[in-house]
Amino acid sequence: MQKAYDNAPLTEDLDDMAFANDLEAQLAMIVRAYADGDAFQIDNALGYVSWTRRMKRKRILDLIAEYEGPGEED
């Protein structure tokens, strides 16, 4: 699954849906960004976590997963 944010901060080896369901990975991303002390990285981390949680809540990630699921042969 292609990330909506091409330069997602401190990305994990998780797709968007797995990341949206993993609170520990979200916290780790935010903590690392704050530990770096770079305001740009902090903004990116907070924005990415917010985006994935919002897309999960609105069930958009479910729709994307269904669309990208096992392809039906024509």
Buried (B, 14 or more C-beta within 10 A) or exposed (E): EEBBEEEBBBEBEBBBBBBBBBEEBBEBBBEBBEEBEEEEBBEBBBEBBEBBBEBBEEEEBEEBEEEEEEEEEE
